Amino acid sequence: MSGGGSLGVGLPYQKFIGFALEETRRRTTLTPHPSQEKFKFIKPNDDSTIFNALSFSAPKIRLLRSLTIEKKNSFQVLDFAAFSEPEYDLPIFCANVFTTPAQSIVVLDLNPLYDTTVHKDYKDKYYRNIMPLVQKYSELLPWGGKITSESLRFFSPIVIWTIFESTEHNHHVLRSAFMDYYKVWLELMDQEIKENNKVLIARNREEQHKYLTWRAEKDPGYPLLKKLIGESRAEDLVKEFLFEGVCSLGTKAFLDYFPEYARDDGSINKKRSMIGKSFETRPWDAHGEFIGNAEVQ
């Protein structure tokens, strides 16, 4: 995928965030999340790097947060996510972009709260009617190549996983996809009816905690954060901002949810992509059915 002039670092990811906040405020009332005050000013070890962090909550939204990082003439990061309150089983909006002057690596998705290969009712409820979204962008933002089933664990049938040349044209396509996906997430939020069944609410809470626990442990951006702001502050940023709730929504640890990662000494196997098959092409069909099991490892 190419075209347009070279854009490189300096992409206006703040415009992505501005759009998302404006669209959200059209539908609900945002209030600053407690985590915003602590992480409003993040001073990196390198004066040429700039952090911007924002976090909010709303009646149906437990946490809406964004983090951008820019190192002049080197790279730019966008990490934007929205989590519903446990009274709702909404997918988790997720946009992760890492851009250098040469290329951009992108994951854009409505991460399912429940495994769509197991919970067909959940897949039908949230994804059946929005499959045209991924069809719209499958050629413009093609599958990014080999990825393991570990990385797919919390992806949905509409995930955009792509790597493209950093050009103005490609960035415009990405912005369009971000806007479309986020508007769909907001529409789903509008349609949601508050759950009153305490058992189902507890189940939603545990599933979100499981997701947060996985992401906090497996965050591919953690080594970069550690380099930029030090290990202690990077750990705080991951657990208290990016995946806030990992310490409050539940008490289970990573190995309680994912015992297959236990080493003989009881520690966590840190090796990424250690489990499962690899997929070089999109492992879902046009109807959102998982067809990856038919692929060769």
LINRA-V67042 format. One record per helix or strand of 2 or more residues. SS is the DSSP state (@ for helix, = for strand). FROM is the first residue (numbers start at 1). LEN is the number of residues. Records with the same first field share a line. If there is no record, write none. Layout:
# LINRA-V67042
SS: FROM-LEN / FROM-LEN
This chain:
# LINRA-V67042
@: 13-15 / 34-6 / 120-7 / 128-10 / 149-4 / 168-24 / 198-21 / 222-8 / 231-12 / 254-4 / 259-3 / 292-3
=: 31-2 / 49-9 / 61-11 / 75-10 / 92-9 / 103-9 / 147-2 / 160-6 / 278-2
